Amino acid sequence: MNEEAVRERLGSVSDPDLGDDIVSLGLVNAVDVDDEAERVRISLALGAPYSPVESAIAGEIRDALGDTGYDVDLTANIPSAVSPDEDVLPGVENVIAVASGKGGVGKSTVAVNLAAGLSKLGARVGLFDADVYGPNVPRMVAAEEAPQATGDQTIVPPEKYGMKLMSMAFLVGEDDPVIWRGPMVHQLLTQLVEDVEWGDLDYLVLDLPPGTGDTQLTVLQTLPLTGAVIVTTPQDVAIDDARKGLEMFGKHDTNVLGIVENMSSFRCPDCGSDHDIFGAGGGKAFAAENDLPFLGSLPLDPSVRTGGDGGEPVVLDDGETADAFRVMTENVADMAGVVRRREASHRNGSQRAGSQGAGSQRDGSGGSSAAGGSPSEPPARE
């Protein structure tokens, strides 16, 4: 068997979001056939580790070569689009910002559970609490260990639930307010990004402050964002402010991975009926109105509050509420993968990538049609 024969078989494997086969899209970096060892090594342009869709693509590749008698080794790598000198986070594969147009919609809850959910899937994760004026992440994961300084004047972040953590809360007193002007915030965030030893991460999740102010601008101008997740509640007042956040990302050419509707309904523990306290369907309608993926509805459940106050993210539990956060997490990973594969395909010269919009099959109910069944083993990172 030779490389041409392998690529011919790979031509039968389609990318469900980009609408073509992985060879035509330029998602096959390299093929190496070792006839003596009866082994095929394939490097793929897949960029979202533990994404169910990308794991399914890997599974289809193994199936396409399953009758050859050769062992199949899959690796994944998408080279950075920026030079090493300009890359402020060289070991970080994906940077995902979690944002909201206003406070009180559960943005930090979504950020913490997204990061914990990705870690639970097996990914290497960092969680950066960039909400300078209201940092809550350490409490929400019960992080008691402080960052450590090294002799090289870098910062070693503490870890909890498999996540590397950094927050303004580690640097100020528990009850001390942060009363800083924009330039000081910019300097602090830049220093934390550059000086923290994040190491090799599959995902760095940023919990942004609410609104569209100095902190958001600093992040957009400094960090190579894969994309942003916008959190809202169903009512019109929250949607109005979410729209402003969407406009902010649009003006800075930042990909929006989709919309999360938090506090979508309340299930009464006494009678078992659902109550739409903040309205119904506003987040899903907002996503449809703007042709964006709807990443999921998260219920108003006391277990979310107790998990946040007690430092135990609800996504790590079992039950319907945990499942809702798990689905949201997998959808975010899938959408990050769409962004990365589309960019890689364009760089590799494909003219047909993106014929279907990111998340065109996404409705927040449990992933795209390509991820049916149990996920296959993801390819190893190069």
C-alpha positions, 0 to 999 in steps of 0.5 A: 500500500502506498500514500496514494492508496491511503489518500484515496480511502481518506477521500471517503471521509467527510467533514460534516461541518465544512461540507466536503471530504478531508482530502479535498479540504486539505485536512490531511497534513501528511501520510507515511506508510511503513510496509515493513511494520504494516503501519500507516501514520497520518497527520491531520489538521484537527484543532479541538481535542476531545471534540466529539465531531473530530473524534468521530472523524478520527473513527471514520478514518480508522474504519476506512483503513480497517480492512487493510491489515495495517495499524493506523496511528493518527496525530493532529496538528494545526501550525500557528498562523503567527510567528513564534516571536509574536505568539504570546501563548505558544503552548496553548491550542485554543483560547475561548472567551466566555462573555456576556453583555451584562452581569447576573446571567451566570457567565462565570458559572458557564466558564467554570463548568465549561473548563471543568467539563473539558478537563473531564473529557480528558483535555489539558485545560487552563481557566483564566479569571479575567473578571478583574473587578469581580473575580469569583473563580477560586471560590467556585472551584474551592481553590485554596492554593496560591500561585507560586513565583519562580526565580525567573519571575514567572508564575506557576498557577495552582491546579484544581480538577485538572485545570490550571488556574489564575485569578485576580482573587489570588493577588488581592485580599478576600474583601479588597475591592479592585479600584483600577483605571483602564491602563492598570488593568491592561498592564495586569492582564498582559503581565498575567498572560505573559508571565504565567507558566501555562505550559501545553494546553488544549484549551484556555478558558477566559472568564471575561467581565460583563460588558464591553469595556477596557478588559475586553478590549485588552483581551481582544487586542492581546490574545489569539482567540479561537472564539467567544461564547456569549451567555445570556438569559432568555428575557429581552433585557438580557438579549439586548445587552448580549447583542452589544457583546456580539457587536463588539466581537464583530468589530474586532473580527473575533469568531463567535462560537455560539450562544448559551441560554442560562437559567432557561427554566426552573423545575420545581422539586415539589411538583416536578413541573417546569416554570419559565421564570425568565421567559423561554427561548430568547437565547435560541431565537437570538442565535437563529436571528444572527445565524449563530450556533445555539450551544445549549439551554442550561436550567435554573437549578439549585444544584448549580448554585450549591456547586458554585458556592461549594467549589464543586462544578455541577458538570462533574456530577450526574443527572439532567443538569450535569448532562445539560452542561456536558452537552454545552461543553461538547458543543463548544469544543465542536465549534472550536474545531469548526473554526480551526479546521476551516482556517487550516483548510483555507491556509492549505488552499481549499476553495470549498471550505466553509460552504456550510456555516459553523454550527449549521447542524447545531441546535444545542440538543446534543451535538451534530449528527456526525457525533452519533454513538460513543466518541472514538479515540481522539488522535494524539497531539503532535 
